[in-house]
Amino acid sequence: METITKKEELLQWLEKVDDMDVLLQIDAIKKQQKWSDTHDFDEEWEKGFTLEEAKAEMRKRIAAYPWKK
């Protein structure tokens, strides 16, 4: 019941919003949510590094640090 009340309050407030910056921020939040709803994490996982590739990449990055001796 609390969720429905909060949604109704937000809808009433949103109807009165005239500030374009606020509306653009709300639109950005909406787009973020759509991305997560349609994003295939399993597909991304398959594209990721293997353990050996990750270790090699970390060694390469650590070796590139400007160490002071």
Secondary structure, 3 states (H helix, E strand, C coil): CHHHHHHHHHHHHHHHCCCHHHHHHHHHHHHHHHHHHHCCHHHHHHHCCCHHHHHHHHHHHHHHCCCCC
